[in-house]
Amino acid sequence: MRTTKTLPRFFPRFLRTALLMLGAGASALCVAQEWPAKPISLIVPFPSGGTTDALARAIGDQLSKRLGQPVIVENRPGAGATLGADYVAKAKPDGYTLLMGAVHHTIATSVYKKLPYNFQKDLAPIATVAMVPNVLVINPAKTPAKTVAELVALARKSPTEFAYGSNGNGTAQHLIGTQFQTASGAPLLHVPYKGSGPLTTDLLGGQVTMSFDTLTPVLPHIKAGKLRALAVTTAKRSSVLPDVPTMEEAGLKGFDIGTWFGILAPAATPKPIVAQLSAKIVEIVNSPDFQQRMLAAGAEPMPSDSAAFAKRIDDETAKFAKLVKDGKVTIE
């Protein structure tokens, strides 16, 4: 005898609703208990060699050990990190496709006139991993400036010779560059790249004069003397570069932008899977070994759960909407 898949019509409405919710909850719990049963893809929306990629590989390695399944980092760069975000937003919400997101995504919401996804609605925040200060660096072989004031003076005299590179249109580096020009009055040429890897290569080669990149990819070159750090863009100095002033200290007011990184999933991913991932990631970020590794790379460990991450996304989306409007930054 085959049982019907629907409840009898004479069931009171509240009982029907309760039974359906119970069934949905049991189904989600079953999925969570079976997960993960195969490798997990962690999408990085930038090329290899940058901060996002480095953090994804570090967290992926530790997550793999705790989940018992490989976490495969897959680079999908382009369009200021929006191509990778769109891929994950439209992926099957089964916990096997995740995004290594960053502050750039909260900026893109306001910068791009049309996006094929809604960052706040189509992706579920899981946990944050780290905050990395952005730093103004120059190629000392390209310009002799040793302070922000000297750089501004040189740029005002020869505006066509000063180009700054970014990780792409609509990224934090692009917005910081726009804010720098507004605050200093120095005219600069913006050169967008697909990520920190190719940007750093051209900065070292002298194809661009400066960048406002995250600290991680440029730190080795700063220590080697190949790049010169003039200021960090966060409100506080970096613990790794304690002698480098903030933009505020260097004379440019209103700067407080750092680059955070966190992991997200497609919005409809079962809540038990999101909760399990969140707990594992927070555990990893709080571990002494991981924290030591992050600090050595210039990253400040920043563990937070799904709820705190969601609030950060909402707050910063609103914050950057104002900066984008004030700076008149738009991209088709």
C-alpha positions in Angstrom: 0.0 0.0 0.0 1.5 3.3 -1.1 1.1 6.3 1.3 0.1 9.6 0.0 2.7 12.4 -0.2 0.2 15.1 0.9 -1.6 15.6 4.2 -5.4 15.1 4.3 -7.5 18.3 3.7 -9.3 17.9 6.9 -6.1 18.4 9.0 -6.3 21.7 10.9 -4.1 24.3 9.2 -1.8 24.7 12.2 -1.2 21.0 12.4 -0.4 20.8 8.6 2.0 23.7 9.0 3.7 22.1 12.0 4.1 18.8 10.3 5.5 20.3 7.2 8.0 22.4 9.1 9.0 19.3 11.1 9.6 17.4 7.9 11.7 20.2 6.4 13.7 20.4 9.6 14.3 16.6 9.6 15.3 16.8 5.9 17.9 19.6 6.6 19.3 17.7 9.5 19.7 14.6 7.4 21.5 16.6 4.8 23.8 18.1 7.4 24.6 14.7 8.9 25.6 13.3 5.5 27.7 16.4 4.6 30.4 16.5 3.6 30.5 13.4 1.4 32.8 14.8 -1.3 35.4 17.5 -2.0 34.4 21.1 -1.4 35.2 23.9 -3.8 36.4 27.3 -2.3 36.1 29.9 -5.0 38.6 32.7 -5.0 37.5 35.7 -7.2 41.1 36.8 -7.9 44.1 35.2 -9.5 46.6 33.2 -7.5 49.4 35.1 -5.7 47.2 37.6 -3.9 45.9 38.0 -0.3 42.5 36.4 -1.0 44.2 33.4 -2.6 46.7 33.0 0.3 44.0 33.2 3.0 41.8 30.8 1.1 44.6 28.2 0.9 45.5 28.6 4.5 41.9 28.3 5.7 41.1 25.5 3.2 44.0 23.4 4.4 42.8 23.6 8.0 39.1 23.1 7.1 40.0 20.0 5.1 41.6 18.4 8.1 38.6 19.1 10.3 35.9 18.0 7.8 37.7 15.0 6.4 37.3 16.0 2.8 39.5 18.0 0.4 38.9 21.7 0.1 39.9 22.7 -3.4 40.7 26.3 -4.1 39.5 27.4 -7.5 40.5 30.8 -8.9 37.8 32.6 -10.9 39.0 36.2 -11.3 37.5 39.1 -13.2 35.2 42.1 -13.0 36.4 43.3 -9.6 35.7 40.0 -7.9 32.1 39.9 -9.1 32.5 37.0 -11.5 33.5 34.6 -8.7 30.7 35.9 -6.5 28.1 35.4 -9.2 29.3 31.9 -9.8 28.8 30.9 -6.2 25.5 32.8 -5.9 24.1 30.6 -8.7 25.7 27.4 -7.5 23.8 24.5 -6.1 23.2 25.3 -2.4 24.5 22.0 -1.0 27.5 23.2 1.0 30.0 22.1 -1.7 30.6 25.5 -3.3 31.8 28.3 -1.1 33.2 31.8 -1.8 36.2 33.4 -0.3 34.6 36.9 -0.2 36.1 40.2 0.7 35.3 43.9 1.3 35.3 44.4 -2.5 31.9 42.8 -2.7 30.2 45.4 -0.5 31.7 48.1 -2.7 30.7 46.5 -6.0 27.1 46.6 -4.9 27.2 50.4 -5.2 29.9 50.8 -7.9 28.4 48.6 -10.6 25.1 49.8 -12.1 24.0 46.3 -12.9 25.1 43.1 -11.1 23.7 39.6 -12.0 23.3 38.8 -8.3 22.4 40.5 -5.0 25.3 40.1 -2.6 23.1 40.6 0.5 20.3 38.3 -0.6 21.9 35.6 -2.8 24.8 34.7 -0.5 24.8 33.4 3.1 27.6 34.8 5.4 29.4 32.0 7.2 32.3 33.5 9.1 35.0 36.1 8.7 38.7 35.1 8.7 41.0 38.1 8.8 41.4 41.9 8.3 44.4 43.1 6.3 45.4 46.7 6.3 45.8 48.4 2.9 49.1 50.2 2.4 50.3 52.9 0.1 53.4 51.6 -1.5 55.6 53.1 -4.3 58.4 51.8 -6.4 61.4 53.8 -5.1 63.2 53.4 -8.4 60.2 55.2 -10.1 59.8 58.0 -7.6 62.1 59.4 -4.8 59.2 60.3 -2.5 59.7 59.2 1.2 56.5 60.7 2.6 52.9 61.1 1.5 53.4 64.9 1.3 56.4 64.4 -1.0 54.4 62.0 -3.2 51.5 64.5 -3.5 53.9 67.3 -4.4 55.5 65.3 -7.2 52.2 64.1 -8.5 50.9 67.6 -8.8 53.9 68.6 -10.8 53.8 65.7 -13.2 50.2 64.3 -13.2 50.6 62.2 -16.3 53.5 60.2 -14.8 51.7 58.9 -11.7 49.6 55.8 -12.1 48.3 53.6 -9.4 47.3 50.0 -9.8 44.3 48.3 -8.2 42.8 44.8 -8.1 40.2 45.9 -10.5 37.4 48.4 -11.0 35.2 48.7 -8.0 37.6 47.1 -5.5 38.8 48.6 -2.2 42.1 49.7 -3.9 40.2 51.6 -6.5 38.0 53.3 -4.0 41.0 54.2 -1.8 42.8 55.7 -4.8 39.7 57.8 -5.6 39.5 59.0 -2.0 43.3 59.7 -2.0 42.9 61.9 -5.1 40.0 63.8 -3.5 41.8 64.3 -0.2 45.2 65.3 -1.7 44.2 67.0 -4.9 46.8 64.9 -6.7 45.7 63.8 -10.1 46.4 60.1 -10.7 45.9 57.6 -13.5 44.0 54.4 -12.4 45.2 51.1 -13.9 42.9 48.2 -13.0 44.3 44.6 -12.8 42.7 41.3 -12.2 44.4 40.8 -8.8 47.4 41.5 -6.6 49.7 39.0 -8.4 49.9 40.8 -11.8 49.7 44.2 -10.1 52.7 43.6 -7.9 54.7 42.3 -10.8 54.1 45.5 -12.8 54.7 47.7 -9.7 58.1 46.0 -9.2 58.8 46.4 -12.9 57.9 50.1 -12.9 54.9 49.9 -15.2 52.9 51.6 -12.4 54.2 54.0 -9.8 52.2 53.1 -6.7 49.3 51.0 -5.3 47.0 50.8 -2.3 47.2 47.1 -2.1 46.6 44.9 0.9 49.7 44.3 3.0 50.2 40.6 2.5 51.4 40.5 -1.1 53.7 43.5 -0.8 55.2 42.9 2.6 58.1 40.7 1.4 59.1 43.4 -1.1 58.8 46.2 1.5 61.2 44.2 3.8 63.5 43.6 0.9 63.6 47.4 0.0 62.1 46.9 -3.4 59.0 48.8 -2.4 58.6 51.7 0.0 55.6 51.9 2.3 54.4 55.5 2.9 51.2 55.0 4.9 48.5 52.5 5.9 44.8 53.3 5.2 43.4 52.0 8.4 42.7 54.1 11.5 45.5 52.3 13.4 49.1 51.4 12.4 49.9 47.9 11.4 51.6 45.7 14.1 53.8 44.4 11.3 54.9 47.9 10.1 54.8 49.9 13.3 57.0 52.7 11.9 54.7 53.4 8.9 52.1 56.2 9.7 48.4 56.1 9.0 47.0 58.3 6.3 45.5 60.5 9.0 49.0 60.9 10.6 50.4 61.7 7.2 48.0 64.6 6.8 45.1 63.2 4.8 41.9 63.0 6.8 39.0 60.6 6.7 40.8 57.4 5.9 39.8 54.2 7.6 39.6 51.4 5.1 41.0 47.9 5.6 40.2 44.7 3.6 38.3 42.0 5.4 38.0 38.4 4.2 35.3 35.9 4.9 33.6 32.8 3.6 30.1 32.7 2.2 27.8 30.1 0.6 24.7 30.2 -1.7 21.8 31.7 0.2 19.7 28.5 0.3 22.4 26.4 1.8 20.9 24.3 4.7 21.3 26.2 8.0 22.8 23.2 9.8 25.7 23.1 7.2 26.2 26.9 7.5 26.3 26.5 11.3 28.8 23.6 11.1 31.1 25.5 8.8 30.8 28.7 10.9 31.9 26.8 14.0 34.8 25.1 12.3 36.1 28.3 10.7 35.9 30.3 14.0 37.7 27.4 15.7 40.5 27.6 13.0 40.9 31.4 13.2 41.1 31.2 17.0 43.8 28.6 16.9 47.3 29.9 18.0 49.1 28.3 14.9 46.7 30.0 12.4 46.9 33.3 14.2 50.7 33.2 14.2 50.7 32.4 10.5 48.3 35.3 9.7 50.2 37.9 11.8 53.4 36.9 10.0 51.7 37.7 6.7 50.5 41.1 7.9 46.9 39.9 8.5 45.0 40.5 11.7 42.9 37.4 12.6 39.2 38.3 12.8 36.9 35.5 13.8 33.2 36.1 13.8 30.1 34.0 13.3 27.4 34.2 10.7 25.3 36.8 12.5 28.2 39.2 13.1 29.4 38.7 9.5 26.0 39.5 8.1 25.9 42.8 10.2 29.4 43.8 8.9 28.2 43.3 5.4 25.1 45.4 5.9 27.0 48.2 7.7 29.8 48.4 5.2 27.5 48.2 2.2 25.9 51.4 3.5 29.2 53.0 4.3 30.7 52.4 0.9 27.5 53.5 -0.9 28.2 57.0 0.5 31.9 56.9 -0.4 31.0 55.8 -3.9 28.4 58.5 -4.3 30.7 61.2 -3.0 33.6 60.0 -5.2 31.3 59.6 -8.2 32.6 56.2 -9.0 30.5 54.2 -11.4 31.1 51.2 -13.7 28.8 49.9 -16.4 
